[in-house]
Amino acid sequence: MNQIYTEEILLRYIYNETTSTENAQIESHLKTNENFKKSYDEMLQSIDSLKEAEIAPSKHSVNAILDYAKQHSSAEELA
C-alpha cells in the first residue's frame, strides 16, 4: 500500500498521536525521503521556536495599561 505522507501525519507523529504501525512507516520514510525529512526538521524547528517565544507583554505595554488605569481610576473617584 502506498501511504501518502502529509504535514498532518508529521504533526501527529511529532505530538505522539500516531500508532506504532504508523510510527514505523513514518520513520522508514524519514530515512528514505529527503524532502519528507526536511519538512519534519522544519516543523521541529518551528515548534521549538514557538516554545521559546516570549509570551509576556512588553514593559511598554504594561506601563501603558497601568497609566491608563491610573488616569481613569482618578477620574472615577472625582465623579
C-alpha positions as CSV (number, residue, x, y, z in Angstrom):
1,M,0.0,0.0,0.0
2,N,1.3,3.4,-0.9
3,Q,1.0,5.8,2.0
4,I,0.6,9.5,1.3
5,Y,2.8,11.4,3.8
6,T,1.5,14.8,4.6
7,E,2.2,17.6,7.1
8,E,-0.7,16.4,9.1
9,I,0.8,13.0,9.6
10,L,4.1,14.6,10.6
11,L,2.4,16.8,13.2
12,R,0.5,13.8,14.5
13,Y,3.9,11.9,14.7
14,I,5.6,14.8,16.4
15,Y,2.9,15.0,19.0
16,N,2.8,11.2,19.6
17,E,-0.7,10.8,18.1
18,T,0.2,8.1,15.6
19,T,0.0,4.3,16.1
20,S,3.1,2.1,16.4
21,T,2.5,0.9,12.8
22,E,2.3,4.5,11.5
23,N,5.4,5.3,13.5
24,A,7.4,2.5,11.8
25,Q,6.2,3.6,8.4
26,I,6.9,7.3,9.1
27,E,10.4,6.6,10.5
28,S,11.2,4.4,7.4
29,H,10.0,7.2,5.1
30,L,12.1,9.8,7.1
31,K,15.2,7.7,6.4
32,T,14.5,7.3,2.6
33,N,12.8,10.6,1.6
34,E,14.9,13.7,1.8
35,N,12.0,16.2,1.3
36,F,9.9,14.5,3.9
37,K,12.8,14.6,6.4
38,K,13.4,18.3,5.6
39,S,9.7,19.0,6.3
40,Y,10.0,17.1,9.5
41,D,13.1,19.0,10.6
42,E,11.5,22.4,9.7
43,M,8.4,21.5,11.8
44,L,10.5,20.6,14.8
45,Q,12.4,23.8,14.5
46,S,9.2,25.8,14.2
47,I,7.7,24.1,17.2
48,D,10.9,24.8,19.2
49,S,10.9,28.4,18.2
50,L,7.3,28.8,19.4
51,K,8.1,27.3,22.7
52,E,11.0,29.8,23.1
53,A,8.9,32.8,22.2
54,E,8.3,35.3,24.9
55,I,4.7,35.1,25.9
56,A,4.7,38.1,28.4
57,P,3.7,41.5,27.2
58,S,6.4,44.1,26.8
59,K,7.2,46.6,29.6
60,H,5.9,49.4,27.4
61,S,2.5,47.7,27.1
62,V,2.3,47.0,30.8
63,N,3.2,50.6,31.6
64,A,0.6,52.0,29.1
65,I,-2.1,49.8,30.7
66,L,-1.1,50.9,34.2
67,D,-1.0,54.6,33.2
68,Y,-4.4,54.3,31.6
69,A,-5.8,52.6,34.7
70,K,-4.4,55.3,36.9
71,Q,-5.9,58.1,34.8
72,H,-9.3,56.5,34.7
73,S,-9.5,55.5,38.3
74,S,-8.7,59.1,39.4
75,A,-11.4,60.4,37.1
76,E,-13.9,57.9,38.6
77,E,-13.0,58.9,42.1
78,L,-13.7,62.5,41.3
79,A,-17.2,61.8,39.9
